[in-house]
Amino acid sequence: MQRKSTTLKDVARIAGVSTATVARVLYNNGYIADETRTRVQAAIQKTGYRVNTVARNLRIQRTASIGHILTGIVPNPFFAGVALGVEQEASQHGWSVLMVNVQGDAQRERLGVETFIQQRMDAIMFTTPVSEANVRLALEAGIPVVQVERPTSIATHMVVVDNYAGSTEAIEHLIGLGHRRIVFIGGDPAVRSADKFFGSYVEEERLAGYRDTLCKYGLPFDERLVILGQYYSMNEPFETDIPLKPLLQGAERPTAIFATSDMLAARVLQEIYACGLRVPGDISVIGYDDTFARYLAPPLTAVQQPMIDLGKTAVRLALQHFQDEETPPAKPWQQVKLPTHLIVRSSTGPVR
């Protein structure tokens, strides 16, 4: 004999609530009292109820799929971390993810958007967008869009990181160890490609956090200790050399360096060792991202970016769009800013 499938009505009857209340618990949509939520969850467990995703999607004419456009999986593991978070959260809700790796190429990004439109993806995520025109193309097709980390000026759901706070925490850590001559190494906010009208605020926030923290503690902002450049792209990890050696070999050698990515920090360690110096005995180093940090020698103190949480939050924003279809919120899009955390390891120490 074939066992009869448990329905939403069965769960509602056992829990003593309406089917609408059960649906709100299943899709985490709207306020539910804790006691009611507990009863519904117990009823779901007792009945073994599972959402029939295929039947539901056929009924509401959806594919339950998300198109994820990545700037590039390599060389920066940051993007792989976000992609993992997207897949984990989507899978938990019964959705699938199709990923396209565009390696920073606007034309490949456009082809990815066109493919997702043809395949009727329910939402498209950009981590991170290469071209505003491609974000607009997705919106004009009526597809919800979520932009991650470096959003364009186009109004869509956005998930970003508090870069200013991360930079501030790193510099405060070094100042607390007695460091006063601290080098800042990062991307140049003034460098923008012809197709990018956005994204430089990440560099601006990290530089501002460095500058403002020095000012807060009465330390001078010395432009000679600020090294900016276009150090890497999607195709070439390091386009130019870091002009660090003159500082390391000078009479007033800095005692600490803040590099705004782990990839830059790895190059910094190579330069320091080439000059016959030790970390942290002669000079302390902090990185940003916490991707390579734990695997370097010594293990690197780093500002940890919430890569997986960025991906998970982006999926939640995309799914919320469909949950709010009957009662849309006053504001059609949201921006979520996630915090960073400083992970202290062996590369930082007190001034000798």
N, C-alpha and C positions, 0 to 999 in steps of 0.2 A: 504494500500500500504506500502511496505517495504522501509524505508528510505535508500538511497544510502550512504555508508560509505565514509567519507572524506579520500582522499589519500594524500601521500606526494607530488604528482604532483599538487594537488589543492592548497596546502599551498605555494608551490614554485611559482605558477602562480600568486596568489594574492600578494605575497611579491615581485615579480619581480626578483627572483633569481633562481639559479639552485637547483635541488633536493639534490645535494651534499652539498650545502651551508646549506640547511634546516637540513640535517643530522648532520652536524658539530655543529649547534646550539643545536639540541636535545640532542646530546651526549657529548657536551662541548669538542669537539675534534678539536684542531687547532685554529689558530687566525681568529677571525671574527671582523670586524669593528663594533664599537658601534652602528652606525646608521643602519647598515645591521642587526645586532642582534635584534635591537628594531623592525624593520619592520617584521622580521620573527616571533618574539614572538607575535606581534599584529595579524599576519595572523593566527597563531596557535590558538590564543584565539578566533578570529572571526569565524573560521571554526569548532572549537571544536575538532580538530584533536587529536587522541590518538594513541600512538604506539601500534600496534597489536603484543604484545610480543610473544604470542604463535606461530603465523604464522611465525614471524621472526626467532624464535629459531628453528622451524622445518626446515626452509629453510637453515639455516647455521649450522644445526646439533649441537645445544647447548641446555643445560638444564636451562640456566640462574639461576644457583644455586651455592651457595658458601658453602663449608664445613668449619665450625669454630671449631677448637679444643682448648678448654680452659683447662689450667692447673688445675683450680678448681674454682667453684663459691664461695665456702666458704673455710676458714673463712674470706678471704680478699675481701671486696666489690669492690676493684679495678677491678677485672676481670668481675664482673657484669656490671660495668660502660662501659668497653670496648665493651662487648657483646651488650649492648644497642645501642652504636654508630654504630656498624656493622649493626644491624638490621634496624636502622633508615635510614642509607645511602643506603643500598641495596634495601629497600622498595621504596625509592624515584626513583630508576632507574628501578623498575619492576623486581628486582631479589629476590629470596628467600634464606633463610639461614637455614642450618641444623647444630645444635650445638651438640657437644659431650663434656661431662665433664669427664676428665680423672683422676682428683685428684692426679696429680703428678706421675702417674704410667706409665712407659715407655711402658709396654705391652698393657695397655688399649689404649694408644696413637697410637700404631701400628695398633691395631684392628680398631680404628677410621679412620686412613688413608686408610686401606684396604677397609673399607666400603665405603668411599667416592670415591675411585677409581672404585669400582664395580658399584656405582650409577651414575658414570660419572659426578661428580661435575666439574664445569668449573674452579674453583679455590679453594685452601685450605689455611686457615689462622691458624697460631699457636700463641695463647696468653696464655702463652709463651711456646716455645718448651721444651719438656722434654728430647728428645733424638735426636742427630744429624742424626742417622740412619733413623729415621722416616721422617725427612725433606727430606733426600736424596731419600727415597722410593717414596715420592710424586713427586719429580722432575723427577725421572727415568720413572714415568708413563706419563710424558709429561704434567703435570698439573702445572700451575703457582702457586707460593707459596708466601705468605706474612708473615713475622715473625714480631711479635709485642713485644716491650719492651726489651726482652732479646734474641736477635738473636744469632744463632750459627755462626760458621765461614763459613758456606756454603753461597755462593753468591745468594741471592734472594732479592726481594723487602723487605725493612725493615722500620718499624716505631718505633722510639725510643724517649726518653725524655732526655732533658738536665739536668741530675741529678746534675752535678757539679754546674751549675748556681743556681739551687734550694737550694742546701746546702749553697752556698756562700751568697745568699740573706738572709737566715735564721740567719746565724751567724752575718752578718752585722747589722741586726735588733737588735740583742741582744747587740752587742758592742755599738750601738748607744744609747741604754738605760743605758749604764754604766757598763754592765756586763764584768767581766774579767776572772772569773773562771767558764768556761762553759763545762759541761759534754757532751760527744758524746756517744750515745747508738745506736748500729746498728748490722747488720749481719756481720759475720766474712768473709772477702773476701777469706780467705784461706780454708774455708770449702766447699768442693765440693763432690757431690755424685759420685759414680763410673761411672755413665752413663752420667754425665754432664761435658762438657769440655768448658763451656761458662757461661755467665750470671753474673759472679762475678764482672764484671766491674761496675755494678750498685752500689754495695757496695763500690768499689774502688773510683768511682767518688764522692760519697757523703762524704766519709772520706777525700778525697783530697780537696774538697771544704772547709771543716771545717779546715783542717790543713793550707791550703794556705791563708785563710782569717785571721786566727790568726797571721800568719807571716806578712801579708800585713799591719796589724795595730800594729806591734811590740809586740805582745803578745806571750808568750812561748807556745810551744806545749808540754803539760804535758801528758805523756802516762798513768799516774795514773787516768786521767779524761776521758780516752777512754775505754769504755766497749763494747767488741765485743763478739758475741756468736751465736749459732744456736737456736734462741729463739722460732721459730714456723715453722711448716710444714703444708702441706695440711690437714693432719689428726689430728694434735694436735696443737692448737693455741700457746701454750707455753710449749716447751719441757723442758726448764730449767728456774730456777729463775734468776731474774736480780740482781746481787750483788751490789745493790745501797745503802742499809742501812748503811754500814760502812762510806760511804762518807757523807750521810745526818746527821749522828750522830757524825762525826769527828769535830776536832777543827777548821779546815779550810773548812767549808762547802761551796760547790759551790753555786752560786747565780742563775744559769740557767742550763737547760738541753735541749739538742736537740736530740729528738728521731726520728729515720729514718722511722717510720711508725706510723700511728694513733693507731694501736693495741699496739705497744710498749709504746706509750705515755699514753694510758689508764692504763697500768700496772704501769707506772711511777707515775701517779696521785695517784694510790692506795698506793704505797710505801710512797709517801710524806705525805699523810693523816695519814698513820699508824704511822709515826714518829712525829705526832702532829704539822706538818708545814702547812702553807697556801700557796695557789697559787692565785695570783702572789706576795702576800705580803712578803713571805719569800724566794720564789724561783719561777722563771719564767720557763715555759715549751713551747716548740714548737714541733709539730708533722710533719708528712710527709704523703701525699696522699690526705688529706681533705675528708675522707670518714666518719669516726665517729666524726670528730672534732667538728662540730657545736652542737652535741648532748651530749657532755661531760660537766662536771661541774668543773670549769667554761668552757664556750665555748673556744675551743682550737685554738690558733694561729697555722697555718699549711701551709706547702708548698703544694699548690694545683696541683695535677697531671691532665693533660687534658685527662681524661679517655675516654669520649665520642668522643672527637676529634681524639684520637688514633684509635678508631674503624672506624670512618668515613674516615679517611685518608687511612687506610688499604684497605677499599673497593674501594676507588678512584684509588689506585695503581693497584688493581686487574682488575678493569674495563678498565683502561688505556691500559693494556696489549692487550685487544681485539680491542680497538680503533686504536692501532698502528700496527695492523697486516699487513696492506698494505704498510705502510711506517715506519718500525721499527726504533727506535732511535739508536744512535751509541752505547750507553751503555744499555745492556739488563735489568738492574735492577737499582733501585733507593733506596737511604736511605734518609728518611725524619726525621729530629730532631725537636720535638715540644718543646716550652718553658713551664716553670712552672711559677706559680705566688704565692707570699706570701700573705695569707689572715690573716690580723691581727685581733685578737679577745681579749678576756679578760684574757687569761692565761699568757700574758707577760706584764711587767711593769718595771719602773726604779728601780735600786738598792736602797734599803733602806739606 
